[in-house]
Amino acid sequence: MTTATTDIRATSHATKPRPGFLARALAGFFHRIETGGHFGARRRRLEALEARTDAELAAMGLRRENIMHHVFRDLYYV
């Protein structure tokens, strides 16, 4: 006579225990700080380019209406 069980648990080496509340909160906090730093740098770059004259932008190969796309070009694909 054979016996079968239906109590099968998927275990894998890839599964990790979920971090605790404090670890998740701190990770989220530091992620926001890092993201804010990146966007702060982009904002400063945007303001610096907007402060240039049209002739300076043309020398860089930019038009005033393309400054936003130039600064954020790595975040999206058009």
Secondary structure, 3 states (H helix, E strand, C coil): CCCCCCCCCCCCCCCCCCCCHHHHHHHHHHHHHHHHHHHHHHHHHHHHHHHCCHHHHHHCCCCHHHHHHHHCCCCCCC
